[in-house]
Amino acid sequence: MKLLCLASASIVLVSASAALADGDPVAGAVVFRKCGACHTATAPDNRVGPSLMGIVGRPVASKPDYAYSPAMKAFGADGKVWDETLLRKYLPAPQFLVKGIRMTFPGLKSDKDLDNLIAYLKNPAAAR
């Protein structure tokens, strides 16, 4: 009986966390406006910051035509990849996670904004 209860609780927790991870890419496009002065997510062109097109799954500081700060290069030197977990650590306080970066963005404090922004970054075409 205990095993059955634990299994049921595990299923509920996994389902809940999966639901929390789902965001709305249309709402994420609105959140991305905070990033749009320096980044694009729908074109490969860099602005003040690198293009974020295809960022989910890309190694940190790996866009070949962008001059990353030494701090960002060092942060990615061990092979980190921009996956959902790392984006969730980075986006609320970029300067806290990577000391010495040039980006001045204060971060996203809302879990809902994070969910939506990550959904948008995964699939910007879904916001059209």
MMTF fields as JSON, N, C-alpha, C and O atoms, coordinates in Angstrom:
{
  "mmtfVersion": "1.0.0",
  "mmtfProducer": "UNKNOWN",
  "numBonds": 511,
  "numAtoms": 512,
  "numGroups": 128,
  "numChains": 1,
  "numModels": 1,
  "chainsPerModel": [1],
  "groupsPerChain": [128],
  "chainIdList": ["A"],
  "bondAtomList": [4, 2, 8, 6, 12, 10, 16, 14, 20, 18, 24, 22, 28, 26, 32, 30, 36, 34, 40, 38, 44, 42, 48, 46, 52, 50, 56, 54, 60, 58, 64, 62, 68, 66, 72, 70, 76, 74, 80, 78, 84, 82, 88, 86, 92, 90, 96, 94, 100, 98, 104, 102, 108, 106, 112, 110, 116, 114, 120, 118, 124, 122, 128, 126, 132, 130, 136, 134, 140, 138, 144, 142, 148, 146, 152, 150, 156, 154, 160, 158, 164, 162, 168, 166, 172, 170, 176, 174, 180, 178, 184, 182, 188, 186, 192, 190, 196, 194, 200, 198, 204, 202, 208, 206, 212, 210, 216, 214, 220, 218, 224, 222, 228, 226, 232, 230, 236, 234, 240, 238, 244, 242, 248, 246, 252, 250, 256, 254, 260, 258, 264, 262, 268, 266, 272, 270, 276, 274, 280, 278, 284, 282, 288, 286, 292, 290, 296, 294, 300, 298, 304, 302, 308, 306, 312, 310, 316, 314, 320, 318, 324, 322, 328, 326, 332, 330, 336, 334, 340, 338, 344, 342, 348, 346, 352, 350, 356, 354, 360, 358, 364, 362, 368, 366, 372, 370, 376, 374, 380, 378, 384, 382, 388, 386, 392, 390, 396, 394, 400, 398, 404, 402, 408, 406, 412, 410, 416, 414, 420, 418, 424, 422, 428, 426, 432, 430, 436, 434, 440, 438, 444, 442, 448, 446, 452, 450, 456, 454, 460, 458, 464, 462, 468, 466, 472, 470, 476, 474, 480, 478, 484, 482, 488, 486, 492, 490, 496, 494, 500, 498, 504, 502, 508, 506],
  "bondOrderList": [1, 1, 1, 1, 1, 1, 1, 1, 1, 1, 1, 1, 1, 1, 1, 1, 1, 1, 1, 1, 1, 1, 1, 1, 1, 1, 1, 1, 1, 1, 1, 1, 1, 1, 1, 1, 1, 1, 1, 1, 1, 1, 1, 1, 1, 1, 1, 1, 1, 1, 1, 1, 1, 1, 1, 1, 1, 1, 1, 1, 1, 1, 1, 1, 1, 1, 1, 1, 1, 1, 1, 1, 1, 1, 1, 1, 1, 1, 1, 1, 1, 1, 1, 1, 1, 1, 1, 1, 1, 1, 1, 1, 1, 1, 1, 1, 1, 1, 1, 1, 1, 1, 1, 1, 1, 1, 1, 1, 1, 1, 1, 1, 1, 1, 1, 1, 1, 1, 1, 1, 1, 1, 1, 1, 1, 1, 1],
  "groupList": [{"groupName": "MET", "atomNameList": ["N", "CA", "C", "O"], "elementList": ["N", "C", "C", "O"], "formalChargeList": [0, 0, 0, 0], "bondAtomList": [1, 0, 2, 1, 3, 2], "bondOrderList": [1, 1, 2], "singleLetterCode": "M", "chemCompType": "L-PEPTIDE LINKING"}, {"groupName": "LYS", "atomNameList": ["N", "CA", "C", "O"], "elementList": ["N", "C", "C", "O"], "formalChargeList": [0, 0, 0, 0], "bondAtomList": [1, 0, 2, 1, 3, 2], "bondOrderList": [1, 1, 2], "singleLetterCode": "K", "chemCompType": "L-PEPTIDE LINKING"}, {"groupName": "LEU", "atomNameList": ["N", "CA", "C", "O"], "elementList": ["N", "C", "C", "O"], "formalChargeList": [0, 0, 0, 0], "bondAtomList": [1, 0, 2, 1, 3, 2], "bondOrderList": [1, 1, 2], "singleLetterCode": "L", "chemCompType": "L-PEPTIDE LINKING"}, {"groupName": "CYS", "atomNameList": ["N", "CA", "C", "O"], "elementList": ["N", "C", "C", "O"], "formalChargeList": [0, 0, 0, 0], "bondAtomList": [1, 0, 2, 1, 3, 2], "bondOrderList": [1, 1, 2], "singleLetterCode": "C", "chemCompType": "L-PEPTIDE LINKING"}, {"groupName": "ALA", "atomNameList": ["N", "CA", "C", "O"], "elementList": ["N", "C", "C", "O"], "formalChargeList": [0, 0, 0, 0], "bondAtomList": [1, 0, 2, 1, 3, 2], "bondOrderList": [1, 1, 2], "singleLetterCode": "A", "chemCompType": "L-PEPTIDE LINKING"}, {"groupName": "SER", "atomNameList": ["N", "CA", "C", "O"], "elementList": ["N", "C", "C", "O"], "formalChargeList": [0, 0, 0, 0], "bondAtomList": [1, 0, 2, 1, 3, 2], "bondOrderList": [1, 1, 2], "singleLetterCode": "S", "chemCompType": "L-PEPTIDE LINKING"}, {"groupName": "ILE", "atomNameList": ["N", "CA", "C", "O"], "elementList": ["N", "C", "C", "O"], "formalChargeList": [0, 0, 0, 0], "bondAtomList": [1, 0, 2, 1, 3, 2], "bondOrderList": [1, 1, 2], "singleLetterCode": "I", "chemCompType": "L-PEPTIDE LINKING"}, {"groupName": "VAL", "atomNameList": ["N", "CA", "C", "O"], "elementList": ["N", "C", "C", "O"], "formalChargeList": [0, 0, 0, 0], "bondAtomList": [1, 0, 2, 1, 3, 2], "bondOrderList": [1, 1, 2], "singleLetterCode": "V", "chemCompType": "L-PEPTIDE LINKING"}, {"groupName": "ASP", "atomNameList": ["N", "CA", "C", "O"], "elementList": ["N", "C", "C", "O"], "formalChargeList": [0, 0, 0, 0], "bondAtomList": [1, 0, 2, 1, 3, 2], "bondOrderList": [1, 1, 2], "singleLetterCode": "D", "chemCompType": "L-PEPTIDE LINKING"}, {"groupName": "GLY", "atomNameList": ["N", "CA", "C", "O"], "elementList": ["N", "C", "C", "O"], "formalChargeList": [0, 0, 0, 0], "bondAtomList": [1, 0, 2, 1, 3, 2], "bondOrderList": [1, 1, 2], "singleLetterCode": "G", "chemCompType": "PEPTIDE LINKING"}, {"groupName": "PRO", "atomNameList": ["N", "CA", "C", "O"], "elementList": ["N", "C", "C", "O"], "formalChargeList": [0, 0, 0, 0], "bondAtomList": [1, 0, 2, 1, 3, 2], "bondOrderList": [1, 1, 2], "singleLetterCode": "P", "chemCompType": "L-PEPTIDE LINKING"}, {"groupName": "PHE", "atomNameList": ["N", "CA", "C", "O"], "elementList": ["N", "C", "C", "O"], "formalChargeList": [0, 0, 0, 0], "bondAtomList": [1, 0, 2, 1, 3, 2], "bondOrderList": [1, 1, 2], "singleLetterCode": "F", "chemCompType": "L-PEPTIDE LINKING"}, {"groupName": "ARG", "atomNameList": ["N", "CA", "C", "O"], "elementList": ["N", "C", "C", "O"], "formalChargeList": [0, 0, 0, 0], "bondAtomList": [1, 0, 2, 1, 3, 2], "bondOrderList": [1, 1, 2], "singleLetterCode": "R", "chemCompType": "L-PEPTIDE LINKING"}, {"groupName": "HIS", "atomNameList": ["N", "CA", "C", "O"], "elementList": ["N", "C", "C", "O"], "formalChargeList": [0, 0, 0, 0], "bondAtomList": [1, 0, 2, 1, 3, 2], "bondOrderList": [1, 1, 2], "singleLetterCode": "H", "chemCompType": "L-PEPTIDE LINKING"}, {"groupName": "THR", "atomNameList": ["N", "CA", "C", "O"], "elementList": ["N", "C", "C", "O"], "formalChargeList": [0, 0, 0, 0], "bondAtomList": [1, 0, 2, 1, 3, 2], "bondOrderList": [1, 1, 2], "singleLetterCode": "T", "chemCompType": "L-PEPTIDE LINKING"}, {"groupName": "ASN", "atomNameList": ["N", "CA", "C", "O"], "elementList": ["N", "C", "C", "O"], "formalChargeList": [0, 0, 0, 0], "bondAtomList": [1, 0, 2, 1, 3, 2], "bondOrderList": [1, 1, 2], "singleLetterCode": "N", "chemCompType": "L-PEPTIDE LINKING"}, {"groupName": "TYR", "atomNameList": ["N", "CA", "C", "O"], "elementList": ["N", "C", "C", "O"], "formalChargeList": [0, 0, 0, 0], "bondAtomList": [1, 0, 2, 1, 3, 2], "bondOrderList": [1, 1, 2], "singleLetterCode": "Y", "chemCompType": "L-PEPTIDE LINKING"}, {"groupName": "TRP", "atomNameList": ["N", "CA", "C", "O"], "elementList": ["N", "C", "C", "O"], "formalChargeList": [0, 0, 0, 0], "bondAtomList": [1, 0, 2, 1, 3, 2], "bondOrderList": [1, 1, 2], "singleLetterCode": "W", "chemCompType": "L-PEPTIDE LINKING"}, {"groupName": "GLU", "atomNameList": ["N", "CA", "C", "O"], "elementList": ["N", "C", "C", "O"], "formalChargeList": [0, 0, 0, 0], "bondAtomList": [1, 0, 2, 1, 3, 2], "bondOrderList": [1, 1, 2], "singleLetterCode": "E", "chemCompType": "L-PEPTIDE LINKING"}, {"groupName": "GLN", "atomNameList": ["N", "CA", "C", "O"], "elementList": ["N", "C", "C", "O"], "formalChargeList": [0, 0, 0, 0], "bondAtomList": [1, 0, 2, 1, 3, 2], "bondOrderList": [1, 1, 2], "singleLetterCode": "Q", "chemCompType": "L-PEPTIDE LINKING"}],
  "groupTypeList": [0, 1, 2, 2, 3, 2, 4, 5, 4, 5, 6, 7, 2, 7, 5, 4, 5, 4, 4, 2, 4, 8, 9, 8, 10, 7, 4, 9, 4, 7, 7, 11, 12, 1, 3, 9, 4, 3, 13, 14, 4, 14, 4, 10, 8, 15, 12, 7, 9, 10, 5, 2, 0, 9, 6, 7, 9, 12, 10, 7, 4, 5, 1, 10, 8, 16, 4, 16, 5, 10, 4, 0, 1, 4, 11, 9, 4, 8, 9, 1, 7, 17, 8, 18, 14, 2, 2, 12, 1, 16, 2, 10, 4, 10, 19, 11, 2, 7, 1, 9, 6, 12, 0, 14, 11, 10, 9, 2, 1, 5, 8, 1, 8, 2, 8, 15, 2, 6, 4, 16, 2, 1, 15, 10, 4, 4, 4, 12],
  "groupIdList": [1, 2, 3, 4, 5, 6, 7, 8, 9, 10, 11, 12, 13, 14, 15, 16, 17, 18, 19, 20, 21, 22, 23, 24, 25, 26, 27, 28, 29, 30, 31, 32, 33, 34, 35, 36, 37, 38, 39, 40, 41, 42, 43, 44, 45, 46, 47, 48, 49, 50, 51, 52, 53, 54, 55, 56, 57, 58, 59, 60, 61, 62, 63, 64, 65, 66, 67, 68, 69, 70, 71, 72, 73, 74, 75, 76, 77, 78, 79, 80, 81, 82, 83, 84, 85, 86, 87, 88, 89, 90, 91, 92, 93, 94, 95, 96, 97, 98, 99, 100, 101, 102, 103, 104, 105, 106, 107, 108, 109, 110, 111, 112, 113, 114, 115, 116, 117, 118, 119, 120, 121, 122, 123, 124, 125, 126, 127, 128],
  "secStructList": [7, 2, 2, 2, 2, 2, 2, 2, 2, 2, 2, 2, 2, 2, 2, 2, 2, 2, 2, 2, 2, 7, 7, 7, 2, 2, 2, 2, 2, 2, 2, 2, 6, 6, 6, 6, 6, 6, 7, 7, 1, 1, 1, 1, 7, 7, 7, 1, 1, 7, 7, 7, 6, 6, 7, 6, 6, 7, 5, 6, 6, 7, 7, 6, 6, 1, 7, 7, 7, 2, 2, 2, 2, 2, 2, 2, 6, 6, 7, 7, 5, 7, 7, 2, 2, 2, 2, 2, 2, 2, 6, 6, 7, 2, 2, 2, 2, 1, 6, 6, 7, 1, 7, 7, 7, 7, 7, 7, 7, 7, 2, 2, 2, 2, 2, 2, 2, 2, 2, 2, 2, 2, 7, 4, 4, 4, 4, 7],
  "xCoordList": [0.827, 0.0, 0.874, 0.601, 1.944, 2.836, 3.455, 3.571, 3.848, 4.472, 3.494, 3.875, 2.243, 1.228, 1.023, 0.898, 0.989, 0.834, 2.028, 1.859, 3.236, 4.43, 4.432, 4.789, 4.034, 3.989, 2.966, 3.224, 1.818, 0.783, 1.259, 1.045, 1.9, 2.421, 3.48, 3.526, 4.322, 5.353, 4.736, 5.194, 3.696, 3.025, 2.422, 2.529, 1.794, 1.2, 2.273, 2.085, 3.392, 4.471, 5.061, 5.302, 5.298, 5.846, 4.864, 5.272, 3.59, 2.578, 2.511, 2.393, 2.586, 2.529, 3.735, 3.594, 4.921, 6.104, 6.097, 6.571, 5.562, 5.455, 4.498, 4.745, 3.411, 2.451, 3.078, 2.848, 3.862, 4.508, 5.518, 5.723, 6.155, 7.177, 6.572, 7.274, 5.277, 4.632, 4.301, 3.637, 4.773, 4.459, 3.713, 3.485, 3.346, 2.618, 3.569, 3.97, 3.934, 4.874, 4.34, 5.123, 3.023, 2.452, 2.687, 3.115, 2.405, 2.696, 4.201, 4.643, 4.981, 6.438, 6.981, 7.981, 6.333, 6.745, 6.565, 7.349, 5.532, 5.314, 6.415, 6.954, 6.749, 7.832, 9.154, 9.976, 9.354, 10.602, 10.822, 11.952, 9.786, 9.961, 10.959, 11.619, 11.071, 12.064, 13.478, 14.421, 13.631, 14.938, 15.24, 16.394, 14.179, 14.272, 15.129, 15.523, 15.432, 16.316, 17.739, 18.486, 18.101, 19.467, 19.566, 20.634, 18.463, 18.482, 17.348, 16.359, 17.513, 16.428, 16.322, 17.307, 15.117, 14.917, 14.449, 14.308, 14.209, 13.651, 14.578, 14.216, 15.743, 16.722, 18.115, 18.359, 19.016, 20.36, 21.255, 22.368, 20.776, 21.587, 21.759, 20.821, 22.965, 23.253, 22.9, 22.91, 22.596, 22.407, 23.473, 24.609, 23.141, 24.09, 24.445, 25.593, 23.456, 23.645, 23.514, 23.06, 23.901, 23.82, 22.375, 21.476, 22.17, 20.869, 20.54, 21.399, 19.302, 18.849, 18.073, 17.459, 18.105, 17.474, 18.164, 19.376, 17.4, 17.966, 18.758, 19.573, 18.543, 19.33, 19.123, 20.069, 17.898, 17.628, 18.306, 17.971, 19.266, 20.054, 21.416, 22.218, 21.686, 22.975, 23.966, 23.592, 25.219, 26.233, 26.378, 26.232, 26.66, 26.848, 28.022, 29.056, 27.841, 28.902, 29.473, 30.686, 28.583, 29.074, 28.703, 29.08, 27.982, 27.632, 28.914, 29.475, 29.378, 30.722, 30.913, 32.042, 29.851, 30.0, 29.642, 29.246, 29.783, 29.503, 30.691, 31.26, 31.057, 32.185, 31.666, 31.283, 31.653, 31.185, 32.187, 33.382, 31.686, 32.558, 33.416, 33.029, 34.572, 35.388, 34.616, 34.814, 33.742, 32.961, 32.021, 31.896, 31.365, 30.443, 31.213, 30.772, 32.353, 33.189, 33.631, 33.598, 34.038, 34.465, 33.292, 33.464, 32.11, 30.915, 30.592, 30.162, 30.798, 30.494, 31.658, 31.504, 32.817, 34.023, 33.945, 34.63, 33.124, 33.031, 31.959, 31.625, 31.419, 30.47, 29.004, 28.161, 28.682, 27.272, 26.46, 26.957, 25.208, 24.278, 23.066, 22.595, 22.569, 21.364, 20.15, 19.497, 19.864, 18.65, 17.672, 17.988, 16.501, 15.489, 15.968, 15.694, 16.666, 17.155, 18.133, 18.02, 19.079, 20.071, 19.425, 19.768, 18.505, 17.807, 17.034, 16.977, 16.439, 15.693, 16.616, 16.188, 17.847, 18.816, 19.337, 19.565, 19.522, 20.156, 19.209, 19.553, 18.035, 17.153, 16.64, 16.396, 16.462, 16.022, 17.076, 16.721, 18.349, 19.408, 20.703, 21.615, 20.787, 21.959, 23.297, 24.248, 23.381, 24.65, 25.033, 26.211, 24.06, 24.343, 24.941, 25.876, 24.389, 24.881, 26.228, 27.102, 26.39, 27.632, 28.213, 27.877, 29.07, 29.693, 30.583, 31.401, 30.411, 31.276, 30.756, 31.474, 29.516, 28.98, 28.629, 28.466, 28.514, 28.197, 26.701, 26.29, 25.887, 24.442, 23.926, 24.268, 23.105, 22.587, 21.14, 20.547, 20.569, 19.176, 18.991, 19.749, 17.983, 17.81, 17.253, 17.373, 16.654, 16.149, 14.641, 13.951, 14.145, 12.705, 12.414, 13.047, 11.481, 11.17, 9.967, 9.791, 9.144, 7.917, 8.145, 8.684, 7.735, 7.827, 6.996, 7.392, 5.858, 4.998, 5.708, 5.655, 6.368, 7.132, 8.258, 8.512, 8.934, 9.991, 9.43, 9.992, 8.314, 7.68, 7.35, 7.64, 6.745, 6.315, 7.497, 7.497, 8.499, 9.669, 10.399, 10.8, 10.573, 11.265, 10.461, 11.042, 9.133, 8.296, 8.498, 8.567, 8.592, 8.832, 10.222, 10.365, 11.233, 12.589, 12.718, 13.484, 11.973, 11.98, 11.351, 11.776, 10.332, 9.587, 8.986, 7.785, 9.814, 9.287, 8.223, 7.37, 8.27, 7.275, 5.87, 4.886, 5.762, 4.455, 3.758, 2.562, 4.487, 3.908, 3.284, 2.703, 3.397, 2.862, 1.414, 0.823],
  "yCoordList": [-1.192, 0.0, 1.261, 2.216, 1.251, 2.41, 2.656, 3.797, 1.573, 1.693, 2.298, 3.135, 1.873, 2.408, 3.908, 4.682, 4.316, 5.737, 6.552, 7.643, 6.018, 6.72, 6.849, 7.896, 5.786, 5.825, 6.86, 7.613, 6.893, 7.868, 9.289, 10.177, 9.503, 10.831, 11.249, 12.413, 10.326, 10.634, 11.056, 12.006, 10.346, 10.686, 12.077, 12.858, 12.395, 13.718, 14.794, 15.821, 14.581, 15.572, 15.758, 16.891, 14.676, 14.78, 15.51, 16.367, 15.195, 15.869, 17.347, 18.175, 17.691, 19.094, 19.855, 20.977, 19.27, 19.986, 20.128, 21.134, 19.127, 19.243, 20.369, 21.123, 20.482, 21.546, 22.91, 23.85, 23.025, 24.3, 24.688, 25.873, 23.688, 23.963, 24.42, 24.989, 24.179, 24.575, 26.055, 26.534, 26.756, 28.161, 28.437, 27.538, 29.661, 30.112, 30.943, 32.033, 30.449, 31.212, 32.569, 33.491, 32.707, 34.01, 35.003, 36.133, 34.577, 35.433, 35.64, 36.707, 34.637, 34.747, 35.782, 36.439, 35.936, 36.974, 38.358, 39.269, 38.511, 39.787, 40.002, 41.103, 38.962, 39.064, 39.372, 40.132, 38.784, 38.982, 40.449, 40.841, 41.247, 42.681, 43.331, 44.305, 42.794, 43.3, 43.011, 43.691, 42.014, 41.579, 42.135, 42.193, 42.544, 42.88, 44.069, 44.194, 44.937, 46.066, 45.579, 46.208, 44.453, 43.946, 42.61, 42.258, 41.864, 40.519, 40.355, 41.087, 39.385, 38.909, 37.4, 36.733, 36.88, 35.43, 34.822, 33.604, 35.657, 35.164, 35.374, 35.036, 35.913, 36.136, 35.825, 35.973, 35.399, 35.052, 36.254, 36.096, 37.447, 38.656, 39.04, 38.975, 39.436, 39.929, 41.406, 42.136, 41.81, 43.226, 43.56, 43.104, 44.329, 44.576, 43.237, 43.003, 42.376, 41.018, 40.031, 40.395, 38.803, 37.813, 37.444, 37.591, 36.968, 36.452, 35.272, 34.441, 35.212, 34.103, 33.073, 32.165, 33.219, 32.244, 30.898, 30.782, 29.897, 28.572, 28.454, 27.541, 29.348, 29.352, 28.09, 27.59, 27.572, 26.386, 25.185, 24.788, 24.62, 23.509, 23.915, 23.056, 25.21, 25.697, 25.83, 26.271, 25.458, 25.668, 27.16, 28.021, 27.436, 28.814, 29.451, 28.819, 30.71, 31.526, 30.855, 30.841, 30.299, 29.536, 30.118, 29.553, 31.222, 31.797, 32.38, 33.327, 31.829, 32.172, 33.631, 34.121, 34.324, 35.702, 36.746, 37.863, 36.376, 37.322, 37.363, 36.326, 38.569, 38.753, 38.71, 39.74, 37.528, 37.362, 37.951, 38.03, 38.36, 38.868, 37.718, 36.554, 38.044, 36.994, 36.217, 35.013, 36.905, 36.242, 35.187, 34.089, 35.52, 34.564, 33.408, 32.26, 33.699, 32.617, 31.668, 30.45, 32.213, 31.379, 30.558, 29.396, 31.158, 30.469, 29.256, 28.218, 29.391, 28.291, 27.37, 26.398, 27.656, 26.894, 25.408, 24.596, 25.051, 23.64, 22.885, 21.749, 23.518, 22.823, 23.011, 22.251, 24.005, 24.256, 24.488, 25.029, 24.065, 24.246, 25.012, 24.782, 25.916, 26.666, 25.754, 25.716, 25.031, 24.231, 24.946, 26.001, 24.373, 25.029, 25.244, 26.287, 24.284, 24.388, 25.551, 26.34, 25.658, 26.734, 28.096, 29.081, 28.157, 29.426, 29.869, 31.06, 28.914, 29.245, 29.752, 30.526, 29.328, 29.839, 31.207, 32.073, 31.4, 32.606, 33.808, 34.908, 33.593, 34.715, 35.526, 36.72, 34.958, 35.802, 36.808, 37.856, 36.513, 37.419, 37.109, 36.5, 37.525, 37.187, 37.592, 36.811, 38.81, 39.291, 38.54, 38.487, 37.965, 37.196, 35.839, 35.371, 35.211, 33.893, 33.984, 33.142, 35.001, 35.165, 36.534, 37.536, 36.556, 37.815, 38.37, 37.651, 39.651, 40.319, 40.34, 40.772, 39.88, 39.965, 41.406, 42.234, 41.695, 43.063, 43.335, 44.495, 42.305, 42.474, 43.151, 42.756, 44.168, 44.926, 44.585, 45.228, 43.607, 43.221, 42.813, 41.988, 43.386, 43.086, 41.697, 41.213, 41.059, 39.701, 39.631, 40.643, 38.412, 38.139, 37.518, 36.533, 38.074, 37.582, 36.653, 35.912, 36.68, 35.899, 34.523, 34.427, 33.467, 32.117, 32.008, 31.332, 32.664, 32.632, 33.287, 32.762, 34.423, 35.064, 34.148, 34.056, 33.47, 32.529, 31.396, 31.062, 30.8, 29.722, 30.194, 29.51, 31.362, 31.873, 32.251, 31.96, 32.895, 33.28, 32.045, 32.008, 31.052, 29.836, 29.13, 28.613, 29.098, 28.505, 29.256, 28.641, 30.573, 31.378, 31.104, 30.931, 31.067, 30.821, 29.438, 29.252, 28.478, 27.12, 27.123, 26.374, 27.97, 27.933, 29.312, 29.515, 30.258, 31.592, 31.617, 32.505, 30.668, 30.633, 30.369, 30.745, 29.732, 29.44, 30.716, 30.692, 31.815, 33.068, 33.882, 34.94, 33.41, 34.176, 33.921, 34.487],
  "zCoordList": [0.0, 0.0, 0.0, -0.728, 0.838, 0.882, -0.495, -0.942, -1.155, -2.468, -3.474, -4.291, -3.41, -4.297, -4.044, -4.992, -2.786, -2.438, -2.931, -3.475, -2.738, -3.203, -4.719, -5.26, -5.4, -6.857, -7.325, -8.264, -6.675, -7.039, -6.785, -7.609, -5.651, -5.327, -6.34, -6.738, -6.759, -7.747, -9.069, -9.703, -9.478, -10.731, -10.644, -11.59, -9.527, -9.352, -9.397, -10.049, -8.72, -8.711, -10.095, -10.513, -10.812, -12.16, -13.057, -13.841, -12.963, -13.771, -13.445, -14.348, -12.17, -11.761, -12.271, -12.759, -12.169, -12.629, -14.139, -14.665, -14.853, -16.302, -16.662, -17.604, -15.917, -16.187, -15.93, -16.691, -14.875, -14.572, -15.64, -15.902, -16.262, -17.254, -18.579, -19.415, -18.777, -20.017, -19.968, -19.049, -20.964, -21.056, -22.344, -23.154, -22.518, -23.692, -24.556, -24.148, -25.741, -26.566, -27.012, -27.24, -27.141, -27.511, -26.374, -26.607, -25.151, -23.989, -23.848, -23.422, -24.2, -24.144, -25.108, -24.816, -26.254, -27.205, -26.601, -26.87, -25.787, -25.091, -24.05, -23.938, -23.292, -22.307, -23.015, -22.501, -24.19, -24.936, -25.321, -25.61, -25.329, -25.635, -24.686, -25.048, -23.464, -22.506, -22.983, -22.579, -23.834, -24.331, -25.719, -26.144, -26.415, -27.825, -28.192, -29.352, -27.264, -27.588, -27.867, -28.618, -27.253, -27.389, -28.124, -28.625, -28.193, -28.786, -29.784, -29.756, -30.658, -31.502, -31.288, -30.971, -31.465, -31.333, -32.646, -32.751, -33.641, -34.9, -36.088, -37.215, -35.864, -36.933, -36.386, -35.189, -37.248, -36.78, -36.499, -35.996, -36.819, -36.669, -35.208, -34.414, -34.877, -33.53, -33.439, -34.43, -32.247, -31.934, -30.897, -31.023, -29.896, -28.805, -28.153, -27.777, -28.028, -27.527, -28.675, -29.76, -28.448, -29.523, -29.859, -29.031, -31.074, -31.45, -30.535, -30.241, -30.097, -29.259, -30.073, -29.513, -31.39, -32.271, -32.065, -32.249, -31.69, -31.454, -30.163, -30.029, -29.215, -27.975, -27.139, -26.531, -27.104, -26.28, -26.933, -28.049, -26.209, -26.715, -27.255, -27.623, -27.305, -27.815, -26.667, -25.58, -26.886, -25.846, -25.511, -26.379, -24.265, -23.787, -24.521, -24.739, -24.897, -25.531, -26.779, -26.988, -27.607, -28.756, -30.113, -31.139, -30.147, -31.446, -32.04, -31.488, -33.147, -33.641, -34.057, -34.059, -34.404, -34.881, -33.825, -34.157, -32.554, -31.473, -30.512, -30.171, -30.081, -29.148, -27.715, -27.159, -27.121, -25.74, -24.763, -25.049, -23.61, -22.556, -22.022, -22.121, -21.459, -20.846, -19.773, -19.614, -19.044, -17.991, -18.585, -18.042, -19.694, -20.313, -20.937, -20.87, -21.539, -22.099, -20.987, -21.16, -19.864, -18.736, -18.191, -17.824, -18.139, -17.653, -18.528, -18.024, -19.813, -20.731, -21.024, -21.763, -20.462, -20.797, -20.457, -21.077, -19.487, -19.095, -19.878, -19.54, -20.928, -21.788, -21.446, -21.922, -20.632, -20.3, -21.576, -22.564, -21.521, -22.631, -22.123, -21.009, -22.943, -22.577, -22.709, -23.751, -21.653, -21.594, -20.663, -20.113, -20.493, -19.679, -18.244, -17.652, -17.691, -16.312, -16.161, -15.222, -17.067, -16.967, -17.235, -16.581, -18.177, -18.423, -17.18, -16.876, -16.46, -15.236, -14.121, -13.265, -14.132, -13.152, -13.571, -12.726, -14.857, -15.39, -15.479, -15.047, -16.033, -16.359, -15.168, -15.338, -13.98, -12.861, -12.389, -11.85, -12.579, -12.111, -12.868, -12.309, -14.134, -14.943, -14.322, -14.346, -13.764, -13.207, -11.933, -11.578, -11.251, -10.05, -10.408, -9.759, -11.454, -11.848, -12.566, -12.362, -13.4, -14.171, -13.842, -14.473, -12.865, -12.435, -13.544, -14.118, -13.833, -14.797, -16.224, -17.125, -16.46, -17.815, -18.136, -17.24, -19.414, -19.847, -19.847, -19.856, -19.838, -19.915, -18.645, -17.531, -18.836, -17.69, -17.355, -16.489, -18.011, -17.77, -16.309, -15.799, -15.626, -14.203, -13.908, -12.783, -14.887, -14.685, -14.651, -14.526, -14.765, -14.688, -13.337, -12.957, -12.622, -11.273, -11.237, -10.27, -12.265, -12.291, -12.924, -14.026, -12.228, -12.796, -14.066, -15.016, -14.083, -15.265, -16.453, -17.565, -16.231, -17.297, -17.778, -18.979, -16.848, -17.235, -18.086, -19.129, -17.64, -18.408, -19.82, -20.801, -19.906, -21.206, -22.087, -23.283, -21.51, -22.296, -22.817, -23.98, -21.98, -22.418, -23.505, -24.459, -23.377, -24.429, -25.743, -26.806, -25.672, -26.858, -27.446, -28.656, -26.589, -27.083, -27.717, -28.663, -27.198, -27.788, -29.172, -30.052, -29.37, -30.619, -30.918, -30.737, -31.374, -31.635, -32.74, -32.757, -33.643, -34.721, -34.176, -34.812, -33.016, -32.434, -31.948, -31.657, -31.86, -31.377, -32.51, -32.267, -33.707, -34.853, -35.078, -35.998]
}
